[in-house]
Structures are given as C-alpha cells and as structure tokens.
Amino acid sequence: MESARIQQLEKLVKEYGAPLYIYDGNVIKNQYHRLIRALKKVENVKVNYACKANTNLNILKYFKKIGAGLDTVSIQEVQLGLMAGFEPKEIIYTPNGVSLEEIKQAVELGVHVNIDNLTLLEHFGQEIKNYPVGIRINPHIMAGGNKKISVGHIDSKFGISIYQLPHILSVVKNTGLKIDGIHMHTGSDILDVEVFLQGAEILFDTAKNFENLEYLDFGSGFKVPYKEGDNETDIKYLGEKLTERFLEFEKEYYKKVTLVFEPGKFLVSQSGFFLAAVNSIKQTTSTVFAEVDSGFNHLIRPMFYDSYHNITNISNPKGRERFYTVVGYICETDTFGTNRKLHEVHEGDILCFENAGAYCFSMSSNYNSRLKPSEILLLNDKSLLIRRREKLEDLLTTTEEITI
Ligand SMILES: *Cc1c(COP(=O)(O)O)cnc(C)c1O
C-alpha cells in the first residue's frame, strides 16, 4: 500500500475511530469509466451498478451522479434506488425466488423487471397486461470462481434454462407478453473472457427470437485482483471482442439496442478499506494470533467464501515482518487471514483489510449483539460520514418491550 494512502487512512481512523469502513469515490468513478471506455464504439451502453455489493444510500447517489443505472435484486433495493434519486426506468429489478406479489410491487413502481422463472413468467403474462419484461436466461456456462457464487451451471436455481426456449416462446405467444430484454448473469469471477463470450453467443442467438428488444444485458462477474499476482478480467479485451459481436448483432437485428452490464464487485471492491484495531497478541504452541476488535459480523467474506483480503499493519509500516493469524472476537471460528506476513503488530495497531468495498458492509450483521461500524466516503479530498456507528439503542428499535 502506498504511504500517502496509509497516512490518509491513519488520519481518518484517528478522527472517526475504529472499526471503520472507508470508500474512495475516485476509485469507483475510475472503474466505471474504464468499463464505459471499453465499450465506447457501441452507441447505447448502460452500466447498472449491482447495488447488493454496497447499498449505502450515499453510494447509490454517487452512482446516480456519475451516470450509472441500478441493478437490484429485492423490492427494498428498488425502494432505496428510488430514494437515492434514480428514475424508475434507470432501475432494473432481477429477483430470484420471489413471489408474484413482490414483482407486482416493482411493476407499480415502474421499474424494469427481469423474470428468471417460467412459472412466474406465465403468471405474469396472465395477470399483468402491457408491461414489457426482460427474461433472464441460464446459458449453462460455468464462468464462476467459487461454487457458492457460480450461478450458470445446469442445476443452478438462477435463470430459465436455454433448453427451455421453446417453452418460453409458447408462454410469450399464449399470454401476449412483451419481451423487452434478454439477460444473463453467470456468476462472479470471470477468469476466462473466451468462456464469457461463449455465453454471449447464446444470448445473441436467443435474442433473435424476440422482435422488440430494447436491451441485451450481459450481467457481470468481472474479476478484480484481491492479492498480488491475481488474475483480473481483461476489460479492454472483453470490450473489444464483445463490441465486434454486438455491432454484428445490431446489423442482423435491424434495430439499435442498449448494451447493458451490471457489475457490483468490479465497481466498488477496490474502493473500500476496512480498518480494525488490534486488541491483543496471543501466542499458542504453533501460532501467533493478532486479535482485532471486529469479526465476521463486520466482514464475513473470509469465513463465508474463503475469500482472501490483503491485510496491512498501517500503524507500523516500516516494522520487522513477522507471521500472524488474524482473528476476530466472535465466539466461533473467526479467521480473517492465516499465517500472514505483517509488519510487527502491537496492541492498539490498526490493521487495514483491502478490497472492502463490495459484499462487506452489505453482508454485515449484529451477531454477538455487536454494533455495526461507521462508513466514510472520500470525495475529492473531503471525507464524508455516510453512516454513523451504531449504538445499543439501534439494536432495540424493532424489539417490542413486554413484561415476561
Ligand atoms: C450479484 C449480481 C450481480 C453483480 O455481481 P458481481 O460479481 O458483484 O459483479 C449482477 N447481476 C445480478 C443479477 C446479480 O445478482
């Protein structure tokens, strides 16, 4: 980590206390424009931020300001998007496993709806007239990096199988549904652009069966580096290859459509830093533990997905390097990183966890009745408190007090 960054983070921890989430708006904006640039030869492009990665209302407002749309997976995310100032038509709702009732609420709010289940598609077509919808297909391309986040395989619960296309077409014909978009999202972590492009071919083939499409949505799954030497999705190459095919498609289709991507991790992961103070050092027969004042209640990815987050001791950046296993205070196995080389760690030092912008705060909980930390957004050298630290009262806001 650069020393200017270390000094900046140290200063913010002094000001706001630890644990603390910090997001750098410039990193978000740069990632957004990197993707836009890679697709610059396509006339209509929309990048919808998949907001489940980080739903702080102010982060959503920032995406609105830089020109993004919003990808949502629950009615609550739709509502947050509207509160953040997005127009209904800038929001796409791509739920999985929800009720028709919830989908009807999204229709009332006027957002784009994307259906990923044949039974629901049929109900929708029977009950709701003149409301165009998109279809989420499952191209059965295995592009995922991890079983839990790979959603394109044959037994996945996501999308309508491409083998069921004849059935989709008969439902559309029988109900008079208008289909305005075709969508796929094959899961996180695209390692191989060629595999992604195979999925895109299936999407183009499917699209030719529908006459009045407004958009083709290629989902996401862009991989970002979490540690040195990690592969990263080659955005420029992917953009070039996909642009070529997209322009061909538009020619054959005789109509301009919007090319949509909906990244979460790619846009926000690297903007985030999570800072936690060291409570103590504990030596056992084989291990030196650095115990921090946080746990998987604040950052669950290492425990949930075996994710690697780089850890740096920002309080002693020039100290001797030693090996530590960094653990949290939750009363279960709670490991952030095993056998990590860190600059010598002392009580009170601040450890920084990188790539903390995506699926970190948004997956946090109050387990062990712990309070959630503050969040800070950096915008042009200004630090803005975008969520205050929780207080005990916050844990009780939904509790009914009765006498027992
Ligand atoms: C989660 C999700 C995304 C974003 O995935 P990332 O790996 O964070 O880029 C995009 N689209 C849909 C439908 C999703 O559920």
The ligand as a Tripos MOL2 file, in Angstrom:
@<TRIPOS>MOLECULE
LIG
   15    15     1     0     0
SMALL
NO_CHARGES

@<TRIPOS>ATOM
      1 C1        -24.8900  -10.0650   -7.7540 C.3       1 LIG1
      2 C2        -25.3450   -9.7590   -9.1070 C.ar      1 LIG1
      3 C3        -24.5340   -9.0090   -9.9660 C.ar      1 LIG1
      4 C4        -23.1600   -8.4920   -9.5830 C.3       1 LIG1
      5 O1        -22.1820   -9.4680   -9.4910 O.3       1 LIG1
      6 P1        -20.6680   -9.0430   -9.2070 P.3       1 LIG1
      7 O2        -19.9140  -10.3010   -9.1480 O.co2     1 LIG1
      8 O3        -20.6310   -8.2960   -7.9090 O.co2     1 LIG1
      9 O4        -20.2280   -8.1410  -10.3050 O.co2     1 LIG1
     10 C5        -25.0480   -8.7130  -11.2080 C.ar      1 LIG1
     11 N1        -26.2680   -9.1480  -11.5950 N.ar      1 LIG1
     12 C6        -27.0670   -9.8660  -10.7970 C.ar      1 LIG1
     13 C7        -28.4080  -10.2920  -11.2780 C.3       1 LIG1
     14 C8        -26.6360  -10.2060   -9.5250 C.ar      1 LIG1
     15 O5        -27.4350  -10.9350   -8.7330 O.3       1 LIG1
@<TRIPOS>BOND
     1     1     2 1
     2     2     3 ar
     3     2    14 ar
     4     3     4 1
     5     3    10 ar
     6     4     5 1
     7     5     6 1
     8     6     7 2
     9     6     8 1
    10     6     9 1
    11    10    11 ar
    12    11    12 ar
    13    12    13 1
    14    12    14 ar
    15    14    15 1
@<TRIPOS>SUBSTRUCTURE
     1 LIG1         1 GROUP 0 **** ****
